[in-house]
Amino acid sequence: MKKRILFLLSSILIYNMVFSVSSSLYEQDFSVKVTVPSTESKIVISPQPFDKDLTSVELTKKMGNGINLGNTLEAFRGYNQSTKRTPSSYETLWGQPEAQPRHFEGFARAGFKSVRIPIAWTNMMDYEHGDFTIATAMLDRVEEVVNMALDAGLYVVINDHWDGGWWGLFGSADKSHREMAVKMYKSMWLQIANRFKNYSDKLIFEGGNEEHGDGFNLETVFSNKKKGVLSENQKYDCANQVNQCFVDVIRSTGSNNQYRFLLIPGYNTDIDKTSHQSRFVMPKDSASNKLMISVHYYTPSDYCILSEDASWAKVKMNWGSDYEKKVMASNFEKMKEFVDKGYGVVIGEYGVALTKSFKMKEGTVEWLSCVLENCDKLNYCPMLWDCSSLFLRTGRVGFTEPDVAAIYINRD
């Protein structure tokens, strides 16, 4: 009997630790209040013009073809590494140059109308020691880079990217870590939103990257190499709550943020896990027609992601059969349900990796062209993922291959 009682008590303890894993609900309080320092811009001190009647579906048309400033502002410092360096010094950690005006001017000359700037805000936030304040120097540097892009005539998307995988705090078995995740996310976006609240409708906020889903169970600096404990249903519910929190926080800061366009990450930014999914719910919004949905496209993954053989697949070196084109068209059609409901669709990342000898794979130009053709047909905004592979940012700024350049410069 004593052993049975001890077994029951230990079972209850484990159950409480993982907070009802069998439940489909993510049980965490997002109403917690946070206090952040003043971060308002000293550059844009009054609201810029903002087209309040513009819808998110109309905006995706204006954003045209976009490109990512990849592996630059989101290059992560490493766990427990210094948060006191100069902000631009982090930008070179993953082999890219510091962001410069000529990069954005080059994007515009190449035919791009928008740029996505992934960011690792924790580079200058000492969250490992419980401090969720973004250093003023970091906010100043991001604002400087955003204005470089705006001055080049581009629409601009900023987010919090992978950022060292801190997102895994949401799925921790430790309640204090889950509470930390909510406070950190709210604090982060309050500071960002207040800095940019007077900017025009050419600046868009994106609530995350690919981590809204499986990323909630990532190992973190606090987890002692243990992954999170959320079930798939709980990850969906957590994604929905995080997205709602994002919208509510931005709207609460007023000025142009009352109706700023907000880009909501789909589940894992995966088309199949986001479209036609009753478990994925777009957030409610006090503003009308100002929400967009983001997914990424790297299909087939053995062609788009791999440069050489990996443990999970052999690299695919060609693409372009009629069947493969039909698969792509079918995949893109799945997101049409969001457009039909009034949400603009952004393909936040897409691309084909080079071979290990840094050559384009057979069919790359055709694959890219087909992505753009499907997006034109369905009124999506595609944003090329690039880290100076197809589009150089060191030395000469521009595409390396004339055939690729022609795809973009010849499109309106």
Residue, then its C-alpha position, 0 to 999 in steps of 0.5 A: m500500500k505504501k509503495r502504491i501511495l508513493f507511486l501515485l504521488s510521483s505520478i501526480l508530481i510528473y503530471n504537474m511538471v508537464f502541465s497536462v501534456s495529454s491536454s490540447l491546451y497550452e496552459q500559461d497566462f499571457s495577461v501578465k503585465v510587464t514594464v519596459p524602459s522608454t524606447e521611442s525614436k528620436i528620428v521619427i517623432s510624429p506619425q508618418p503618413f499611413d494608408k489606413d484603407l489599404t488592405s493586407v491583400e492589397l499590400t502584398k501586391k505593392m510589396g512585389n518580389g522581396i528578398n531577405l537580408g540573410n545571416t546578418l542582423e540575426a547572426f546570434r552571439g552564442y549563449n552567455q556571450s557578451t551583450k556589450r559589443t557594438p551592434s554592427s559587429y554581431e552582423t558579421l558573425w555568420g560571414q556576411p558584411e555589415a548592412q550598408p545602404r548600397h545593399f538595399e539600393g542594389f536590391a531595388r535596382a535588381g527589381f525587388k520592392s521589399v526586404r525582410i530583415p531577420i533580427a536576433w534581438t537577444n544579441m544585446m539583451d541579457y535574458e540569460h540573467g533575467d534582463f529583458t531590456i534591449a540595449t539602446a544601441m541595438l535599437d538604434r542600429v536596427e532603426e538605422v538599417v530599417n531607414m537604409a531600406l526605406d530610403a531605397g524605396l523598399y517595404v521592410v519586414i522586421n522580426d525576431h528570428w531563431d535568435g538562439g532558440w530561446w523560443g524553447l522556453f515556451g515548451s519547458a516542463d519548468k513553469s518558471h521558464r514558461e512564465m519567463a518566455v511570456k514576459m520576454y516576448k511581451s517585453m521584446w515587442l513592447q520595446i520594438a513597437n514603441r521604437f517604430k510606432n510612428y513609422s509609415d505603412k512601409l514597415i511591417f512587423e513579423g511575430g517570429n520565424e519558423e519557431h511557432g510550432d516545433g520550435f517551442n520544444l527546442e533545447t534552451v540555455f536553461s534546459n540542460k540539453k532537454k527538449g520541451v514537453l508540449s504535445e503537437n496540440q499544445k504547440y498549436d495552441c501555444a502558437n495561437q496564443v503567442n500570435q494573439c499576444f503579438v497582435d495585442v501588444i503591438r496594438s496597445t502601443g498606439s500611434n501608427n501601430q493601431y493599424r500597422f500591418l502585422l505578419i503572423p507566422g504559420y505553424n512551423t511556417d509550413i504550408d501543410k501544417t498551416s493551411h486547412q488546419s482547424r488547430f491553427v487560428m488567426p488572431k483577432d484584431s482591433a484593426s480591419n484587414k491588417l493581418m498577413i500570414s507567413v509560410h516558407y517554401y523549400t520543397p522538395s527539401d532534398y533539392c532546396i536545402l541540401s548541398e550534399d548528401a545528408s543522414w536524412a536524404k541524398v541531395k537532389m541535383n535537378w528539378g523541373s518535370d511536369y509532375e514537380k511543377k504540378v506539385m508546386a502549383s498545388n502546394f501554393e494553391k493551399m494558401k489561397e484560403f487565407v486570401d479568400k478570408g482577407y489575409g495577405v500571404v507572404i512566402g517569407e523564405y524560398g530558395v535553392a541551395l548551391t552545390k557544395s562546389f558553390k554552383m547552381k543546381e540544374g533547374t534552379v532558374e526554372w524553380l525560381s521562375c515557377v515560384l514567382e509565377n505561382c505567387d503572381k497568379l495567387n497574389y502572394c508576396p515571395m521573399l527570396w532567402d539569400c546569404s550572398s549566394l545568388f545575390l552578392r553583398t561583398g564587393r560588387v552588389g548584385f546577382t551572380e548569374p544573369d539568368v537569375a537576374a533576368i527573372y527579377i528585373n523583368r517582373d513588375 
